[in-house]
Amino acid sequence: MFEIPKNKKLILFDGVCNLCNDSVLKVIKYDKKNSFVFTALQSETGKKVTNYLNIDIAKIDSIILYEPGISYVIKSTAALKVMKHFGGIWQITQIGFIFPESLRNHIYDFVAKNRYKWFGKKESCMIPTPELKAKFLN
């Protein structure tokens, strides 16, 4: 099985996507309450979690925010819920919830579809620095 540290939310992300990796580093920077841990969708833990949640990553190749024992959300809803934890000026992002999820996800999917073309792709998943290693599940 897999183990997520107590009182943490897990963010699953595309580990070879440059945009996704940069986004993870931004989340780490703004996660002042240390609420999140991370794993790549392609990692062993990522595969175990998506299997456990019965998520087909061939169909949902996006950010997944998993709150153990509570629920999981994907795409724009996941991104907005993550940003909610940042506080301060980031609270303005919550205005995104006034738009229907289908519209938000349409925009999200457009960016996701073009992310490799616009931002590039790595040959393998990001290897966290020793300072960041505790934030990542293998």
VEXLUM-206559 format. One record per atom (N, C-alpha, C, O): residue in three letters; x, y, z. Coordinates in Angstrom, 1 decimal, decimal comma, padded with zeros to 4 digits, m for minus. Layout:
# residues N
SITE   r     c1     c2     c3
SITE ala      X      Y      Z
...
# end
This chain:
# residues 138
SITE   r     c1     c2     c3
SITE met  000,8 m001,2  000,0
SITE met  000,0  000,0  000,0
SITE met  000,9  001,2  000,0
SITE met  002,1  001,2 m000,3
SITE phe  000,4  002,4  000,3
SITE phe  001,1  003,6  000,4
SITE phe  000,7  004,3  001,7
SITE phe m000,3  004,1  002,3
SITE glu  001,7  005,2  002,1
SITE glu  001,4  005,9  003,4
SITE glu  001,6  007,4  003,2
SITE glu  002,7  007,8  002,6
SITE ile  000,6  008,2  003,6
SITE ile  000,7  009,6  003,5
SITE ile  000,9  010,1  004,9
SITE ile  000,1  009,7  005,8
SITE pro  001,8  011,0  005,1
SITE pro  002,0  011,6  006,5
SITE pro  000,7  012,2  007,0
SITE pro m000,1  012,7  006,3
SITE lys  000,5  012,0  008,3
SITE lys m000,7  012,5  009,0
SITE lys m000,9  014,0  008,8
SITE lys  000,1  014,7  008,8
SITE asn m002,2  014,4  008,6
SITE asn m002,5  015,8  008,4
SITE asn m001,9  016,4  007,1
SITE asn m001,8  017,6  007,1
SITE lys m001,6  015,6  006,1
SITE lys m001,1  016,2  004,9
SITE lys m002,0  015,9  003,8
SITE lys m002,8  014,9  003,8
SITE lys m002,0  016,7  002,8
SITE lys m002,7  016,5  001,5
SITE lys m001,7  016,1  000,5
SITE lys m000,6  016,7  000,4
SITE leu m002,1  015,2 m000,4
SITE leu m001,1  014,7 m001,4
SITE leu m001,5  015,4 m002,8
SITE leu m002,6  015,3 m003,2
SITE ile m000,5  016,0 m003,4
SITE ile m000,6  016,5 m004,7
SITE ile  000,1  015,5 m005,7
SITE ile  001,3  015,3 m005,6
SITE leu m000,7  014,9 m006,6
SITE leu m000,1  014,1 m007,7
SITE leu  000,0  015,0 m008,9
SITE leu m000,9  015,7 m009,2
SITE phe  001,1  014,9 m009,6
SITE phe  001,4  015,7 m010,7
SITE phe  002,2  015,0 m011,8
SITE phe  002,7  013,9 m011,5
SITE asp  002,2  015,5 m013,0
SITE asp  002,9  014,9 m014,1
SITE asp  004,4  015,2 m013,9
SITE asp  004,8  016,4 m014,0
SITE gly  005,2  014,2 m013,6
SITE gly  006,6  014,4 m013,2
SITE gly  007,5  014,8 m014,3
SITE gly  008,6  015,2 m014,0
SITE val  007,1  014,6 m015,6
SITE val  008,0  015,0 m016,7
SITE val  007,6  016,3 m017,3
SITE val  008,3  016,8 m018,2
SITE cys  006,6  016,9 m016,9
SITE cys  006,1  018,2 m017,4
SITE cys  006,8  019,4 m016,7
SITE cys  006,8  019,5 m015,5
SITE asn  007,4  020,2 m017,5
SITE asn  008,2  021,4 m017,0
SITE asn  007,2  022,3 m016,3
SITE asn  007,5  022,8 m015,2
SITE leu  006,0  022,6 m016,8
SITE leu  005,1  023,5 m016,2
SITE leu  004,6  022,9 m014,8
SITE leu  004,5  023,6 m013,9
SITE cys  004,4  021,6 m014,8
SITE cys  003,9  020,9 m013,6
SITE cys  005,0  021,0 m012,5
SITE cys  004,7  021,2 m011,3
SITE asn  006,3  020,7 m012,9
SITE asn  007,4  020,8 m012,0
SITE asn  007,6  022,2 m011,4
SITE asn  007,8  022,3 m010,2
SITE asp  007,5  023,2 m012,3
SITE asp  007,6  024,6 m011,8
SITE asp  006,4  024,9 m010,9
SITE asp  006,6  025,6 m009,9
SITE ser  005,2  024,4 m011,2
SITE ser  004,1  024,6 m010,3
SITE ser  004,3  024,0 m008,9
SITE ser  003,9  024,6 m007,9
SITE val  004,9  022,8 m008,9
SITE val  005,1  022,1 m007,6
SITE val  006,1  023,0 m006,8
SITE val  005,9  023,1 m005,6
SITE leu  007,1  023,5 m007,4
SITE leu  008,1  024,3 m006,7
SITE leu  007,4  025,6 m006,2
SITE leu  007,8  026,1 m005,1
SITE lys  006,5  026,2 m006,9
SITE lys  005,7  027,3 m006,4
SITE lys  004,9  027,0 m005,2
SITE lys  004,8  027,7 m004,3
SITE val  004,2  025,8 m005,3
SITE val  003,4  025,4 m004,2
SITE val  004,3  025,2 m002,9
SITE val  003,9  025,7 m001,8
SITE ile  005,4  024,6 m003,1
SITE ile  006,3  024,5 m001,9
SITE ile  006,7  025,8 m001,4
SITE ile  006,7  026,0 m000,1
SITE lys  007,0  026,8 m002,2
SITE lys  007,3  028,1 m001,8
SITE lys  006,2  028,8 m001,0
SITE lys  006,5  029,4  000,0
SITE tyr  005,0  028,6 m001,4
SITE tyr  003,9  029,3 m000,8
SITE tyr  003,1  028,5  000,3
SITE tyr  002,2  029,0  000,9
SITE asp  003,5  027,3  000,4
SITE asp  002,9  026,4  001,4
SITE asp  003,5  026,6  002,8
SITE asp  004,2  025,8  003,4
SITE lys  003,1  027,8  003,4
SITE lys  003,7  028,2  004,7
SITE lys  003,2  027,3  005,8
SITE lys  003,9  027,2  006,9
SITE lys  002,1  026,7  005,7
SITE lys  001,6  025,8  006,7
SITE lys  002,0  024,4  006,6
SITE lys  001,7  023,5  007,4
SITE asn  002,9  024,1  005,6
SITE asn  003,4  022,8  005,3
SITE asn  002,3  021,7  005,2
SITE asn  002,3  020,7  005,9
SITE ser  001,3  022,0  004,4
SITE ser  000,1  021,2  004,3
SITE ser  000,2  020,1  003,2
SITE ser m000,5  019,1  003,3
SITE phe  001,2  020,2  002,3
SITE phe  001,2  019,3  001,2
SITE phe  002,5  018,4  001,1
SITE phe  003,5  018,8  001,5
SITE val  002,3  017,2  000,5
SITE val  003,3  016,4  000,1
SITE val  003,0  016,1 m001,4
SITE val  001,9  016,3 m001,8
SITE phe  004,0  015,6 m002,1
SITE phe  003,9  015,5 m003,5
SITE phe  004,4  014,1 m004,0
SITE phe  005,2  013,5 m003,4
SITE thr  003,8  013,7 m005,1
SITE thr  004,4  012,5 m005,8
SITE thr  004,0  012,6 m007,3
SITE thr  002,9  013,2 m007,6
SITE ala  004,9  012,2 m008,1
SITE ala  004,6  012,2 m009,6
SITE ala  003,6  011,1 m009,9
SITE ala  003,6  010,0 m009,3
SITE leu  002,7  011,3 m010,9
SITE leu  001,8  010,3 m011,3
SITE leu  002,5  009,1 m011,8
SITE leu  002,0  008,0 m011,7
SITE gln  003,7  009,3 m012,3
SITE gln  004,5  008,2 m012,9
SITE gln  005,3  007,3 m011,8
SITE gln  005,8  006,3 m012,1
SITE ser  005,3  007,8 m010,6
SITE ser  006,1  007,2 m009,5
SITE ser  005,3  005,9 m009,0
SITE ser  004,1  005,8 m009,3
SITE glu  006,0  005,1 m008,2
SITE glu  005,4  003,9 m007,6
SITE glu  004,2  004,3 m006,7
SITE glu  003,1  003,8 m006,8
SITE thr  004,5  005,4 m005,9
SITE thr  003,4  005,8 m005,0
SITE thr  002,2  006,4 m005,8
SITE thr  001,1  006,2 m005,6
SITE gly  002,6  007,2 m006,9
SITE gly  001,6  007,8 m007,7
SITE gly  000,7  006,7 m008,4
SITE gly m000,5  006,8 m008,4
SITE lys  001,3  005,6 m008,8
SITE lys  000,5  004,5 m009,4
SITE lys m000,3  003,8 m008,4
SITE lys m001,5  003,5 m008,7
SITE lys  000,2  003,6 m007,2
SITE lys m000,6  003,0 m006,1
SITE lys m001,8  003,8 m005,7
SITE lys m002,9  003,3 m005,5
SITE val m001,6  005,1 m005,6
SITE val m002,7  006,0 m005,2
SITE val m003,7  006,1 m006,3
SITE val m004,9  006,0 m006,0
SITE thr m003,3  006,2 m007,6
SITE thr m004,3  006,3 m008,6
SITE thr m005,1  005,0 m008,8
SITE thr m006,3  005,0 m009,1
SITE asn m004,4  003,9 m008,6
SITE asn m005,1  002,6 m008,6
SITE asn m006,1  002,5 m007,4
SITE asn m007,2  002,0 m007,6
SITE tyr m005,6  002,9 m006,2
SITE tyr m006,5  002,9 m005,0
SITE tyr m007,7  003,8 m005,3
SITE tyr m008,9  003,4 m004,9
SITE leu m007,6  004,9 m005,9
SITE leu m008,7  005,8 m006,2
SITE leu m009,4  005,4 m007,4
SITE leu m010,4  006,1 m007,8
SITE asn m009,0  004,4 m008,1
SITE asn m009,6  004,0 m009,4
SITE asn m009,6  005,1 m010,4
SITE asn m010,6  005,3 m011,1
SITE ile m008,4  005,8 m010,6
SITE ile m008,3  006,8 m011,5
SITE ile m007,4  006,3 m012,7
SITE ile m006,3  005,8 m012,5
SITE asp m008,0  006,4 m013,9
SITE asp m007,2  006,1 m015,1
SITE asp m006,5  007,3 m015,6
SITE asp m007,0  008,2 m016,2
SITE ile m005,1  007,3 m015,3
SITE ile m004,4  008,5 m015,7
SITE ile m004,2  008,6 m017,2
SITE ile m003,7  009,7 m017,7
SITE ala m004,6  007,6 m018,0
SITE ala m004,7  007,8 m019,4
SITE ala m005,8  008,8 m019,8
SITE ala m005,8  009,4 m020,8
SITE lys m006,8  008,8 m019,0
SITE lys m008,0  009,7 m019,2
SITE lys m007,9  011,0 m018,4
SITE lys m008,4  012,0 m018,8
SITE ile m007,3  010,9 m017,2
SITE ile m007,2  012,1 m016,3
SITE ile m005,7  012,3 m016,0
SITE ile m005,2  011,9 m015,0
SITE asp m005,0  012,9 m017,0
SITE asp m003,6  013,2 m016,9
SITE asp m003,4  014,6 m016,4
SITE asp m003,0  015,5 m017,1
SITE ser m003,8  014,8 m015,1
SITE ser m003,7  016,2 m014,6
SITE ser m003,4  016,1 m013,1
SITE ser m003,1  015,1 m012,5
SITE ile m003,4  017,3 m012,5
SITE ile m003,2  017,4 m011,1
SITE ile m004,3  016,7 m010,3
SITE ile m005,5  016,8 m010,7
SITE ile m003,9  016,0 m009,3
SITE ile m004,9  015,4 m008,4
SITE ile m004,6  015,8 m007,0
SITE ile m003,4  015,7 m006,6
SITE leu m005,5  016,3 m006,3
SITE leu m005,4  016,7 m004,9
SITE leu m006,1  015,7 m004,0
SITE leu m007,4  015,6 m004,1
SITE tyr m005,4  014,9 m003,3
SITE tyr m006,0  013,8 m002,5
SITE tyr m005,9  014,1 m001,0
SITE tyr m004,8  014,3 m000,5
SITE glu m007,0  014,2 m000,4
SITE glu m007,1  014,4  001,1
SITE glu m007,5  013,0  001,7
SITE glu m008,7  012,7  001,7
SITE pro m006,5  012,3  002,2
SITE pro m006,8  010,9  002,7
SITE pro m008,0  010,9  003,7
SITE pro m008,1  011,7  004,6
SITE gly m008,9  010,0  003,5
SITE gly m010,1  009,8  004,3
SITE gly m011,2  010,8  004,0
SITE gly m012,2  010,7  004,6
SITE ile m010,9  011,7  003,1
SITE ile m011,9  012,7  002,8
SITE ile m012,4  012,6  001,4
SITE ile m013,5  012,2  001,1
SITE ser m011,5  013,0  000,4
SITE ser m011,9  013,0 m001,0
SITE ser m010,7  013,3 m001,9
SITE ser m009,6  013,5 m001,4
SITE tyr m010,9  013,3 m003,1
SITE tyr m009,9  013,8 m004,1
SITE tyr m010,6  014,7 m005,1
SITE tyr m011,8  014,5 m005,4
SITE val m009,9  015,6 m005,7
SITE val m010,4  016,5 m006,7
SITE val m009,3  016,6 m007,8
SITE val m008,1  016,3 m007,5
SITE ile m009,7  017,0 m009,0
SITE ile m008,8  017,0 m010,1
SITE ile m008,9  018,4 m010,8
SITE ile m009,8  019,2 m010,6
SITE lys m008,0  018,6 m011,7
SITE lys m008,0  019,7 m012,7
SITE lys m008,1  021,0 m012,0
SITE lys m007,4  021,3 m011,0
SITE ser m009,0  021,9 m012,5
SITE ser m009,1  023,3 m012,0
SITE ser m009,5  023,3 m010,5
SITE ser m009,1  024,2 m009,8
SITE thr m010,4  022,4 m010,1
SITE thr m010,8  022,4 m008,7
SITE thr m009,6  022,1 m007,8
SITE thr m009,5  022,7 m006,7
SITE ala m008,8  021,2 m008,2
SITE ala m007,6  020,9 m007,4
SITE ala m006,7  022,1 m007,3
SITE ala m006,2  022,4 m006,2
SITE ala m006,4  022,7 m008,4
SITE ala m005,5  023,9 m008,5
SITE ala m006,1  025,0 m007,6
SITE ala m005,3  025,6 m006,8
SITE leu m007,4  025,3 m007,6
SITE leu m008,0  026,3 m006,8
SITE leu m007,9  026,0 m005,3
SITE leu m007,7  026,9 m004,5
SITE lys m008,2  024,7 m005,0
SITE lys m008,1  024,3 m003,6
SITE lys m006,7  024,4 m003,0
SITE lys m006,5  024,7 m001,9
SITE val m005,7  024,1 m003,9
SITE val m004,3  024,2 m003,4
SITE val m004,0  025,7 m003,1
SITE val m003,5  026,0 m002,1
SITE met m004,4  026,6 m004,1
SITE met m004,1  028,0 m003,9
SITE met m004,8  028,6 m002,7
SITE met m004,3  029,6 m002,1
SITE lys m005,9  028,1 m002,3
SITE lys m006,7  028,6 m001,2
SITE lys m005,8  028,5  000,1
SITE lys m005,9  029,3  001,0
SITE his m004,9  027,5  000,2
SITE his m004,1  027,3  001,4
SITE his m003,0  028,4  001,5
SITE his m002,4  028,5  002,5
SITE phe m002,7  029,1  000,4
SITE phe m001,6  030,1  000,4
SITE phe m001,9  031,3  001,2
SITE phe m001,0  031,9  001,8
SITE gly m003,2  031,7  001,3
SITE gly m003,5  032,9  002,0
SITE gly m003,1  034,2  001,3
SITE gly m002,7  034,1  000,1
SITE gly m003,3  035,3  002,0
SITE gly m002,9  036,6  001,4
SITE gly m003,6  036,8  000,1
SITE gly m004,7  036,6 m000,1
SITE ile m002,8  037,4 m000,9
SITE ile m003,3  037,8 m002,2
SITE ile m003,9  036,7 m003,0
SITE ile m004,7  036,8 m003,9
SITE trp m003,4  035,5 m002,6
SITE trp m003,8  034,3 m003,3
SITE trp m005,3  034,0 m003,2
SITE trp m005,9  033,3 m003,9
SITE gln m005,9  034,6 m002,1
SITE gln m007,3  034,4 m001,9
SITE gln m008,2  034,8 m003,1
SITE gln m009,3  034,4 m003,3
SITE ile m007,7  035,8 m003,8
SITE ile m008,4  036,3 m005,0
SITE ile m008,6  035,1 m006,0
SITE ile m009,6  035,2 m006,8
SITE thr m007,8  034,1 m006,0
SITE thr m008,0  033,0 m007,0
SITE thr m009,3  032,3 m006,8
SITE thr m009,8  031,6 m007,6
SITE gln m009,8  032,4 m005,5
SITE gln m011,0  031,7 m005,2
SITE gln m012,2  032,2 m006,0
SITE gln m013,3  031,6 m006,0
SITE ile m012,1  033,4 m006,6
SITE ile m013,2  033,9 m007,5
SITE ile m013,4  032,9 m008,6
SITE ile m014,5  032,9 m009,2
SITE gly m012,4  032,1 m008,9
SITE gly m012,6  031,1 m010,0
SITE gly m013,7  030,1 m009,7
SITE gly m014,3  029,6 m010,7
SITE phe m014,1  029,9 m008,5
SITE phe m015,2  029,0 m008,1
SITE phe m016,5  029,6 m008,6
SITE phe m017,5  028,8 m008,6
SITE ile m016,6  030,8 m009,0
SITE ile m017,9  031,3 m009,4
SITE ile m018,3  030,8 m010,8
SITE ile m019,4  030,8 m011,2
SITE phe m017,2  030,4 m011,5
SITE phe m017,4  029,8 m012,9
SITE phe m017,7  028,3 m012,8
SITE phe m017,2  027,6 m011,9
SITE pro m018,6  027,8 m013,7
SITE pro m018,9  026,4 m013,6
SITE pro m017,6  025,6 m013,8
SITE pro m016,7  025,9 m014,6
SITE glu m017,6  024,4 m013,1
SITE glu m016,4  023,5 m013,2
SITE glu m016,1  023,1 m014,7
SITE glu m015,0  023,0 m015,1
SITE ser m017,2  022,9 m015,5
SITE ser m017,0  022,5 m016,9
SITE ser m016,2  023,6 m017,6
SITE ser m015,4  023,3 m018,5
SITE leu m016,5  024,9 m017,4
SITE leu m015,8  025,9 m018,1
SITE leu m014,4  026,0 m017,6
SITE leu m013,5  026,1 m018,4
SITE arg m014,2  026,0 m016,3
SITE arg m012,8  026,0 m015,7
SITE arg m012,0  024,9 m016,3
SITE arg m010,8  025,1 m016,7
SITE asn m012,6  023,7 m016,3
SITE asn m011,8  022,5 m016,8
SITE asn m011,6  022,6 m018,3
SITE asn m010,6  022,0 m018,8
SITE his m012,4  023,2 m019,0
SITE his m012,2  023,4 m020,5
SITE his m010,9  024,2 m020,7
SITE his m010,1  023,8 m021,5
SITE ile m010,8  025,3 m019,9
SITE ile m009,6  026,1 m020,0
SITE ile m008,3  025,3 m019,5
SITE ile m007,3  025,3 m020,1
SITE tyr m008,5  024,6 m018,4
SITE tyr m007,5  023,8 m017,8
SITE tyr m007,0  022,7 m018,9
SITE tyr m005,8  022,6 m019,1
SITE asp m007,9  022,1 m019,5
SITE asp m007,6  021,0 m020,5
SITE asp m006,9  021,6 m021,7
SITE asp m006,0  020,9 m022,2
SITE phe m007,2  022,8 m022,1
SITE phe m006,6  023,5 m023,2
SITE phe m005,1  023,7 m022,9
SITE phe m004,2  023,4 m023,7
SITE val m004,8  024,2 m021,7
SITE val m003,4  024,4 m021,3
SITE val m002,7  023,0 m021,1
SITE val m001,6  022,9 m021,6
SITE ala m003,4  022,1 m020,5
SITE ala m002,8  020,8 m020,3
SITE ala m002,5  020,1 m021,6
SITE ala m001,4  019,4 m021,7
SITE lys m003,3  020,2 m022,6
SITE lys m003,1  019,6 m023,9
SITE lys m001,9  020,2 m024,6
SITE lys m001,2  019,5 m025,3
SITE asn m001,6  021,4 m024,3
SITE asn m000,5  022,1 m025,0
SITE asn  000,8  022,3 m024,1
SITE asn  001,8  022,9 m024,5
SITE arg  000,8  021,8 m022,9
SITE arg  001,8  022,1 m021,9
SITE arg  003,2  021,6 m022,4
SITE arg  004,2  022,3 m022,1
SITE tyr  003,3  020,5 m023,0
SITE tyr  004,6  020,0 m023,5
SITE tyr  005,1  020,9 m024,6
SITE tyr  006,3  021,2 m024,7
SITE lys  004,2  021,3 m025,5
SITE lys  004,6  022,1 m026,6
SITE lys  005,1  023,5 m026,1
SITE lys  006,1  024,0 m026,6
SITE trp  004,3  024,1 m025,2
SITE trp  004,6  025,4 m024,7
SITE trp  005,8  025,5 m023,7
SITE trp  006,6  026,4 m023,7
SITE phe  005,8  024,5 m022,8
SITE phe  006,8  024,6 m021,7
SITE phe  007,9  023,5 m021,7
SITE phe  008,8  023,6 m020,9
SITE gly  007,7  022,5 m022,5
SITE gly  008,7  021,4 m022,6
SITE gly  008,4  020,3 m021,7
SITE gly  007,5  020,3 m020,9
SITE lys  009,3  019,3 m021,9
SITE lys  009,1  018,0 m021,1
SITE lys  010,5  017,5 m020,8
SITE lys  011,4  017,6 m021,5
SITE lys  010,6  016,8 m019,6
SITE lys  011,8  016,2 m019,2
SITE lys  011,8  014,8 m019,6
SITE lys  010,8  014,2 m019,9
SITE glu  013,0  014,2 m019,7
SITE glu  013,1  012,8 m020,0
SITE glu  012,7  011,9 m018,9
SITE glu  012,2  010,7 m019,1
SITE ser  012,8  012,4 m017,6
SITE ser  012,4  011,6 m016,5
SITE ser  011,8  012,5 m015,4
SITE ser  011,9  013,7 m015,6
SITE cys  011,3  011,9 m014,4
SITE cys  010,7  012,8 m013,3
SITE cys  011,7  013,6 m012,6
SITE cys  012,9  013,2 m012,5
SITE met  011,3  014,7 m012,1
SITE met  012,1  015,6 m011,3
SITE met  012,7  014,8 m010,1
SITE met  012,0  014,1 m009,4
SITE ile  014,0  015,1 m009,8
SITE ile  014,6  014,5 m008,6
SITE ile  014,7  015,7 m007,6
SITE ile  015,5  016,6 m007,9
SITE pro  014,0  015,6 m006,5
SITE pro  014,1  016,7 m005,6
SITE pro  015,5  016,9 m004,9
SITE pro  016,2  016,0 m004,8
SITE thr  015,8  018,2 m004,6
SITE thr  017,0  018,4 m003,9
SITE thr  016,9  017,8 m002,5
SITE thr  015,8  017,5 m002,1
SITE pro  018,1  017,6 m001,9
SITE pro  018,0  017,1 m000,5
SITE pro  017,1  017,9  000,4
SITE pro  016,5  017,3  001,3
SITE glu  017,1  019,2  000,3
SITE glu  016,3  020,0  001,1
SITE glu  014,8  019,8  000,9
SITE glu  014,0  019,9  001,9
SITE leu  014,4  019,4 m000,3
SITE leu  013,0  019,2 m000,6
SITE leu  012,6  017,7 m000,5
SITE leu  011,4  017,5 m000,6
SITE lys  013,5  016,8 m000,4
SITE lys  013,2  015,4 m000,4
SITE lys  012,1  015,0  000,5
SITE lys  011,3  014,1  000,2
SITE ala  012,0  015,6  001,7
SITE ala  011,0  015,2  002,7
SITE ala  009,5  015,5  002,2
SITE ala  008,6  015,0  002,7
SITE lys  009,4  016,4  001,2
SITE lys  008,1  016,8  000,7
SITE lys  007,6  015,8 m000,4
SITE lys  006,4  015,9 m000,8
SITE phe  008,4  014,9 m000,8
SITE phe  008,1  014,0 m001,9
SITE phe  007,9  012,5 m001,4
SITE phe  008,8  012,1 m000,6
SITE leu  006,9  011,9 m001,9
SITE leu  006,8  010,4 m001,6
SITE leu  007,2  009,7 m002,9
SITE leu  007,0  010,1 m004,0
SITE asn  007,9  008,6 m002,7
SITE asn  008,4  007,9 m003,9
SITE asn  007,3  007,0 m004,3
SITE asn  007,5  006,2 m005,3
# end
